[in-house]
C-alpha cells in the first residue's frame, strides 16, 4: 500500500496563524501492515488553543520539540508514500505551512488520499472518523490524540480497501498544490491509470528517511509535569528532621505567597524556599504544616462567598500539588473552613491599584467580559496587548506560552492566574 497515515492536533483551524501541537504518523506497507510509527507533542511557541477539544495543556508542551526540529524527520517519513488523512486537506494545509516555516519546501504531500472522501463511497452519510470507526468496529479510545487517530484512520483505510477495492482508492486520491512557503493553492483529482501506478510513481520520488527523532509523547509529558510540580515537595521531604519548632513561619509564608502568585514553582524558587526554611530552623514537619496553613488560607478565600467554583477548585488542586500535598488535603481544608475556621497568612500587597494597565490571555473559566468589567470597576485599565507599560498579565493557564505571556515574562511584567486576580481585587478593595 506504501502509505503514510497522518493525523495532527492544532491550536485552531487556520493554518496561516494556528500551529501544530501534536503529530501522529503510521506507515503501512503494501499489505496494509504497520511498518513504523511516530508521535510527538510539539511546542507551538504560543498558546495551545482549545484544551477542551484536544486535551493538551500548556504544561504538556514544555520541553517538547518545535516543528522545525521534527520537520526533516516527518518529511522523510511521508516521502515516497501516498499521504493519507481523514479530511486530508485540513492536515495537509497545516503540514505544508509548518514545513514552510521550517524552511522546507512542502514536497511529499501530494498525491494524497482522504479517508473521508473514501468513506462516502461506502456510505454517503458517513463523514466523521468516529462514524467510520463505529461502522467497522474499530476501537479508538483516545479520540483527538494524534497517534490514536492515525492508527484508527489506518485501520479504517485497510477495511475500506478490503470492501471497496483499489479502484475506489483512486477516486479518493487528490493532488494538492502549495506555494513555496506552504500556502495552499489548489487541489484536484489524480490522473494515474490505477492505484498501483499511482503508488509506483510516488515511490520513485522517495527521499532518505532517518529512523530517529526526539519526541515527547503525552505519557512522557504528563510524567514531566508531575516531576516539575512535585519538585518542592521532594526537597521538603529531604530536609533534616528538627525537634524544636521555629518561633514563626511568617517569613517563609510571605515568600511562599510571592512564589505561588503565578501558580508556578521554578527549580530556583524551590531551592530558595528550602534554603529559607533551613535558615529559619524548619524541618520537613514544620514546612509541611506551613504548606497546609497556606492551603487553608486559600480555601478560606475560595469559600468567602460560600461557593467553590470549578476554577477555584482547580486552582486549589494545583497549589496543593506544588506544595507536595494531595487532593484529600484540599478536601480537608474546605471542610475545616465550612466548619467555621478562618485562616489567613501574610500576603504581599495586591499590586492592583487604580490606573494600572492589565491584560488578559487564554480561555478563561468565565467570559472575558466579566474580567474586563471587574477590572474597570476596580479602576484598572484593560488593554489588548502587552508592553513595557503593562502592570499585570492575567493568564488562564499559568504555563501559557502565548505571545502575551512570553512577552510579559521577558519584560518582567507581573503574571498571575485567574484565582489570584479575583483575590487581588478583594485585597485591593
Secondary structure, 3 states (H helix, E strand, C coil): CCEEEEEEEECCCCCCCCCEEEEEEEEECCCCCEEEEEEEECCCCCCCCCHHHHCCCHHHHCCCCCHHHHHHHHHHHHCCCEEEECCHHHHHHHHHHHHHHCCCCCCCCCCEEEHHHHHHHHCCCCCCHHHHHHHCCCCCCCCCCHHHHHHHHHHHHHHHHHHHCHHHHHHCEEEEEECCCCCEEEEEECCCCCHHHHHHHHHHCCCCCCCCCCCCCHHHHHHHHHHHHCHHHHHHHCCCCCCCCCCCCHHHHHHHHHHHHHCCCCHHHHHHHHHHHHHCCCCHHHHHHHHHHHHHHHHHHHCCCCCCCHHHHHHHHHHHHHCCCCHHHHHHHHHHHHCCCCCCCCCCCCCCCCCCEEEEECCCCCCHHHHHHHHHHCCCEEECCCCCCCCEEEECCCCCCCHHHHHHHHHCCEEEEHHHHHHHHHHHC
